[in-house]
Amino acid sequence: MLWLAYAEGASHREIAEALGLRTASLKILLFRARKKLADLLGVGR
């Protein structure tokens, strides 16, 4: 989903439909994925 959002430029609605999720659920998952990625990369410490 991160790839679709940032590399492909897909909208939240498009990604949610592709993954069978509600848009609100997708936004939460994207937030958590960005936070996890930042933690793994050591960004923001």
DATAWO-V700524 format. One record per residue. N is the residue number from 1. RES is the residue in three letters. SS is DSSP state (H for helix, E for strand, - for the rest). Layout:
[[N	RES	SS] [N	RES	SS]]
//
This chain:
[[1	MET	-] [2	LEU	H] [3	TRP	H] [4	LEU	H] [5	ALA	H] [6	TYR	H] [7	ALA	H] [8	GLU	-] [9	GLY	-] [10	ALA	-] [11	SER	-] [12	HIS	H] [13	ARG	H] [14	GLU	H] [15	ILE	H] [16	ALA	H] [17	GLU	H] [18	ALA	H] [19	LEU	H] [20	GLY	-] [21	LEU	-] [22	ARG	-] [23	THR	H] [24	ALA	H] [25	SER	H] [26	LEU	H] [27	LYS	H] [28	ILE	H] [29	LEU	H] [30	LEU	H] [31	PHE	H] [32	ARG	H] [33	ALA	H] [34	ARG	H] [35	LYS	H] [36	LYS	H] [37	LEU	H] [38	ALA	H] [39	ASP	H] [40	LEU	H] [41	LEU	H] [42	GLY	-] [43	VAL	-] [44	GLY	-] [45	ARG	-]]
//
